[in-house]
Amino acid sequence: MRAEGADVRAVTVWAAFGMAGWETLVTGEGGRYEPGLFDARSHRPRPAALARQARALAGGEEFDHPTLEAAGCERALSSGRGTSTTS
């Protein structure tokens, strides 16, 4: 992003051990679990791809992963490819 002119001074990571229910904006019971920095579904949390990305960015290194090429939910919703949970 800096190469594109963005003034990046910090990167933060949210939901280190994942989150559940965001597909319904936390308005319903239960919900699908999505890992954060660590996947906490097993007895011992294991680093997810996001942990490797955070480590690389914190160290000033480049990071590449195939999922970075896919549209995120914000882009999918704005392009009409996603499904909105609001009425």
N, CA, C and O of each residue as an XYZ file, in Angstrom:
348
protein
N       0.812     -1.185      0.000
C       0.000      0.000      0.000
C       0.862      1.258      0.000
O       0.519      2.262     -0.623
N       1.984      1.185      0.708
C       2.877      2.349      0.701
C       3.368      2.649     -0.705
O       3.496      3.810     -1.093
N       3.643      1.588     -1.469
C       4.117      1.772     -2.838
C       3.083      2.494     -3.694
O       3.426      3.121     -4.696
N       1.816      2.403     -3.294
C       0.732      3.071     -4.017
C       0.436      4.457     -3.439
O      -0.508      5.122     -3.868
N       1.244      4.893     -2.463
C       1.094      6.227     -1.910
C       0.345      6.324     -0.596
O       0.151      7.428     -0.087
N      -0.086      5.193     -0.026
C      -0.801      5.217      1.254
C       0.180      5.484      2.394
O       1.275      4.921      2.416
N      -0.205      6.335      3.335
C       0.622      6.653      4.491
C       0.292      5.651      5.601
O      -0.481      5.967      6.506
N       0.869      4.454      5.540
C       0.595      3.393      6.508
C       1.561      3.530      7.665
O       2.778      3.482      7.484
N       1.006      3.704      8.866
C       1.847      3.843     10.064
C       1.674      2.691     11.033
O       2.533      2.465     11.886
N       0.574      1.957     10.915
C       0.326      0.834     11.821
C      -0.644     -0.151     11.179
O      -1.467      0.210     10.338
N      -0.523     -1.389     11.599
C      -1.450     -2.435     11.192
C      -1.901     -3.121     12.467
O      -1.073     -3.497     13.297
N      -3.204     -3.288     12.631
C      -3.712     -3.969     13.818
C      -4.402     -5.258     13.402
O      -4.888     -5.384     12.278
N      -4.439     -6.202     14.312
C      -5.100     -7.473     14.058
C      -6.207     -7.631     15.083
O      -6.000     -7.451     16.283
N      -7.376     -7.969     14.588
C      -8.561     -8.081     15.441
C      -8.979     -9.543     15.509
O      -8.768    -10.288     14.552
N      -9.558     -9.961     16.605
C     -10.088    -11.315     16.794
C      -8.999    -12.375     16.643
O      -9.079    -13.232     15.763
N      -7.997    -12.315     17.491
C      -6.845    -13.210     17.395
C      -7.233    -14.687     17.404
O      -6.611    -15.487     16.705
N      -8.245    -15.061     18.180
C      -8.637    -16.467     18.267
C      -9.916    -16.756     17.496
O     -10.576    -17.768     17.736
N     -10.265    -15.877     16.577
C     -11.415    -16.112     15.713
C     -12.693    -15.484     16.229
O     -12.721    -14.809     17.259
N     -13.750    -15.733     15.471
C     -15.048    -15.174     15.821
C     -16.143    -16.065     15.260
O     -15.903    -16.854     14.346
N     -17.319    -15.943     15.796
C     -18.467    -16.723     15.325
C     -19.666    -15.808     15.179
O     -19.865    -14.890     15.976
N     -20.451    -16.063     14.167
C     -21.700    -15.347     13.997
C     -21.663    -14.114     13.126
O     -22.684    -13.441     12.988
N     -20.523    -13.788     12.529
C     -20.461    -12.555     11.746
C     -21.228    -12.639     10.437
O     -21.522    -11.605      9.836
N     -21.566    -13.856      9.973
C     -22.355    -13.964      8.747
C     -23.785    -13.454      8.957
O     -24.497    -13.176      7.992
N     -24.201    -13.334     10.228
C     -25.517    -12.757     10.553
C     -25.362    -11.450     11.327
O     -26.310    -10.966     11.944
N     -24.164    -10.891     11.287
C     -23.844     -9.670     12.036
C     -24.150     -9.828     13.518
O     -24.600     -8.887     14.172
N     -23.904    -11.024     14.041
C     -24.062    -11.392     15.444
C     -25.490    -11.120     15.939
O     -25.682    -10.693     17.078
N     -26.478    -11.365     15.093
C     -27.867    -11.148     15.482
C     -28.591    -12.437     15.788
O     -29.729    -12.395     16.255
N     -27.975    -13.586     15.543
C     -28.632    -14.870     15.779
C     -27.831    -15.743     16.716
O     -26.742    -15.380     17.160
N     -28.399    -16.910     17.010
C     -27.731    -17.877     17.878
C     -26.615    -18.588     17.125
O     -26.681    -18.740     15.906
N     -25.600    -19.020     17.848
C     -24.522    -19.810     17.253
C     -23.762    -19.041     16.201
O     -23.250    -17.951     16.459
N     -23.692    -19.599     15.044
C     -23.001    -18.955     13.946
C     -21.778    -19.727     13.506
O     -21.241    -20.542     14.257
N     -21.348    -19.475     12.310
C     -20.178    -20.144     11.739
C     -18.904    -19.560     12.357
O     -18.778    -18.344     12.495
N     -17.967    -20.429     12.725
C     -16.697    -19.995     13.291
C     -15.723    -19.681     12.160
O     -15.613    -20.440     11.198
N     -15.024    -18.568     12.281
C     -13.977    -18.190     11.340
C     -12.707    -17.929     12.144
O     -12.716    -17.101     13.055
N     -11.620    -18.618     11.822
C     -10.368    -18.420     12.563
C      -9.848    -16.989     12.408
O     -10.133    -16.312     11.420
N      -9.088    -16.550     13.392
C      -8.395    -15.268     13.315
C      -6.916    -15.539     13.085
O      -6.562    -16.261     12.152
N      -6.055    -14.983     13.905
C      -4.626    -15.303     13.823
C      -4.395    -16.783     14.106
O      -3.512    -17.413     13.523
N      -5.202    -17.322     15.006
C      -5.093    -18.725     15.389
C      -6.428    -19.418     15.185
O      -7.487    -18.816     15.364
N      -6.370    -20.682     14.811
C      -7.561    -21.517     14.687
C      -7.722    -22.211     16.032
O      -6.906    -23.056     16.400
N      -8.768    -21.859     16.762
C      -8.966    -22.356     18.120
C      -9.916    -23.545     18.187
O     -10.447    -23.845     19.256
N     -10.141    -24.225     17.069
C     -11.072    -25.359     17.067
C     -10.463    -26.624     17.642
O     -11.197    -27.569     17.933
N      -9.163    -26.678     17.814
C      -8.534    -27.879     18.375
C      -8.094    -27.604     19.814
O      -8.209    -26.482     20.308
N      -7.592    -28.639     20.472
C      -7.144    -28.505     21.864
C      -6.083    -27.430     22.008
O      -6.101    -26.658     22.967
N      -5.162    -27.377     21.064
C      -4.097    -26.372     21.097
C      -4.250    -25.469     19.868
O      -4.094    -25.943     18.742
N      -4.554    -24.177     20.061
C      -4.711    -23.278     18.905
C      -3.482    -23.326     18.002
O      -2.345    -23.351     18.474
N      -3.734    -23.339     16.698
C      -2.616    -23.376     15.745
C      -2.641    -22.126     14.881
O      -3.714    -21.608     14.573
N      -1.474    -21.637     14.489
C      -1.414    -20.425     13.668
C      -2.141    -20.617     12.336
O      -1.986    -21.648     11.680
N      -2.919    -19.637     11.950
C      -3.597    -19.629     10.658
C      -2.755    -18.794      9.683
O      -1.756    -18.192     10.076
N      -3.162    -18.765      8.425
C      -2.431    -17.982      7.419
C      -2.324    -16.522      7.844
O      -1.329    -15.860      7.552
N      -3.342    -16.021      8.531
C      -3.329    -14.632      8.977
C      -2.177    -14.368      9.950
O      -1.624    -13.268      9.965
N      -1.810    -15.359     10.759
C      -0.670    -15.193     11.681
C       0.627    -15.020     10.893
O       1.469    -14.194     11.245
N       0.781    -15.801      9.832
C       1.987    -15.666      9.002
C       2.013    -14.300      8.317
O       3.069    -13.683      8.184
N       0.841    -13.838      7.886
C       0.771    -12.525      7.241
C       1.103    -11.420      8.233
O       1.866    -10.510      7.907
N       0.547    -11.481      9.432
C       0.809    -10.460     10.446
C       2.288    -10.418     10.810
O       2.866     -9.342     10.965
N       2.896    -11.589     10.946
C       4.334    -11.657     11.275
C       5.165    -11.028     10.162
O       6.100    -10.271     10.427
N       4.822    -11.342      8.924
C       5.571    -10.785      7.793
C       5.426     -9.270      7.738
O       6.419     -8.561      7.580
N       4.217     -8.773      7.865
C       3.990     -7.328      7.795
C       4.666     -6.595      8.952
O       5.217     -5.510      8.766
N       4.624     -7.193     10.158
C       5.273     -6.570     11.312
C       6.780     -6.489     11.116
O       7.433     -5.584     11.635
N       7.333     -7.444     10.360
C       8.766     -7.453     10.099
C       9.164     -6.694      8.843
O      10.326     -6.718      8.438
N       8.192     -6.017      8.224
C       8.482     -5.249      7.028
C       8.693     -6.104      5.786
O       9.274     -5.645      4.803
N       8.222     -7.348      5.829
C       8.398     -8.268      4.710
C       7.160     -8.281      3.816
O       6.073     -7.877      4.229
N       7.346     -8.750      2.597
C       6.228     -8.949      1.675
C       5.499    -10.227      2.065
O       6.098    -11.127      2.653
N       4.210    -10.315      1.742
C       3.432    -11.523      2.000
C       2.513    -11.753      0.818
O       1.859    -10.825      0.341
N       2.463    -12.987      0.347
C       1.587    -13.330     -0.766
C       0.876    -14.630     -0.442
O       1.476    -15.557      0.101
N      -0.407    -14.696     -0.779
C      -1.211    -15.892     -0.555
C      -2.337    -15.872     -1.579
O      -2.860    -14.800     -1.883
N      -2.728    -17.029     -2.124
C      -3.775    -17.059     -3.155
C      -5.089    -16.397     -2.744
O      -5.778    -15.835     -3.594
N      -5.451    -16.450     -1.466
C      -6.728    -15.856     -1.051
C      -6.734    -14.334     -1.168
O      -7.803    -13.725     -1.186
N      -5.561    -13.713     -1.246
C      -5.512    -12.264     -1.381
C      -6.028    -11.805     -2.745
O      -6.336    -10.627     -2.928
N      -6.121    -12.723     -3.694
C      -6.635    -12.392     -5.022
C      -8.162    -12.443     -5.078
O      -8.763    -11.878     -5.991
N      -8.792    -13.111     -4.116
C     -10.250    -13.257     -4.099
C     -10.912    -12.002     -3.545
O     -10.334    -11.290     -2.724
N     -12.123    -11.745     -4.003
C     -12.883    -10.606     -3.493
C     -13.319    -10.882     -2.061
O     -13.833    -11.960     -1.762
N     -13.114     -9.916     -1.180
C     -13.591    -10.031      0.189
C     -15.085     -9.768      0.238
O     -15.678     -9.372     -0.765
N     -15.699     -9.983      1.395
C     -17.156     -9.834      1.480
C     -17.589     -8.409      1.154
O     -18.652     -8.217      0.564
N     -16.793     -7.406      1.524
C     -17.188     -6.028      1.239
C     -17.243     -5.782     -0.262
O     -18.183     -5.164     -0.763
N     -16.228     -6.270     -0.981
C     -16.206     -6.083     -2.427
C     -17.276     -6.932     -3.095
O     -17.888     -6.492     -4.068
N     -17.517     -8.149     -2.590
C     -18.530     -9.018     -3.189
C     -19.919     -8.408     -3.024
O     -20.724     -8.434     -3.955
N     -20.202     -7.863     -1.850
C     -21.513     -7.250     -1.621
C     -21.705     -6.012     -2.488
O     -22.778     -5.807     -3.054
N     -20.675     -5.194     -2.591
C     -20.819     -3.964     -3.365
C     -20.938     -4.235     -4.856
O     -21.471     -3.408     -5.596
N     -20.446     -5.392     -5.307
C     -20.550     -5.729     -6.730
C     -21.785     -6.549     -7.040
O     -22.049     -6.850     -8.204
N     -22.558     -6.921     -6.009
C     -23.760     -7.713     -6.224
C     -23.515     -9.201     -6.232
O     -24.445     -9.966     -6.484
N     -22.274     -9.654     -5.959
C     -21.977    -11.087     -5.970
C     -22.267    -11.737     -4.639
O     -22.386    -12.960     -4.577
N     -22.385    -10.975     -3.578
C     -22.627    -11.546     -2.256
C     -24.086    -11.459     -1.878
O     -24.913    -10.949     -2.634
N     -24.388    -11.961     -0.703
C     -25.759    -11.929     -0.199
C     -25.809    -11.073      1.045
O     -25.059    -11.314      1.991
N     -26.655    -10.101      1.063
C     -26.786     -9.234      2.224
C     -27.675     -9.889      3.267
O     -28.654    -10.549      2.918
N     -27.345     -9.715      4.553
C     -28.164    -10.295      5.630
C     -29.107     -9.267      6.213
O     -29.832     -9.562      7.163
N     -29.112     -8.070      5.662
C     -30.025     -7.040      6.167
C     -31.240     -6.964      5.275
O     -31.190     -7.362      4.111
N     -32.345     -6.448      5.819
C     -33.555     -6.337      4.995
C     -33.931     -4.908      4.732
O     -34.924     -4.645      4.054
